Each structure stands twice: as C-alpha cells, then as structure tokens.
Amino acid sequence: EHQGLEPSTMEALDVLVRIPMAAGVDSLNVAAAGAIALYEIEYGVG
C-alpha cells in the first residue's frame, strides 16, 4: 500500500480513482475509501 499499485496493475485498469488526503494522512482503510467513493457516486463529485 505504501508504494501504491504495481505498474502492470495500473496498465490493466479501465478507470483509476484517486482520493485526495489531508497532510499527515498516509492511508485509508478499505471501508473508509469505499464509503468516500460511494458518497461521491451518490451525491456527485465536488
């Protein structure tokens, strides 16, 4: 997780989603990341 996805994995993706994080936050667990993604899908980005 610290270094992100492998380049070969990134090349196989149809869509790449990034979640910007505040300074000092190193990572999100999958439940938090999923909740953020679903919120943005439901209520719109930005």
Buried (B, 14 or more C-beta within 10 A) or exposed (E): EEEEEEEEEEEEEEEEEEEEEEEEEEEBEEEEEEEBEEEEEEEEEE
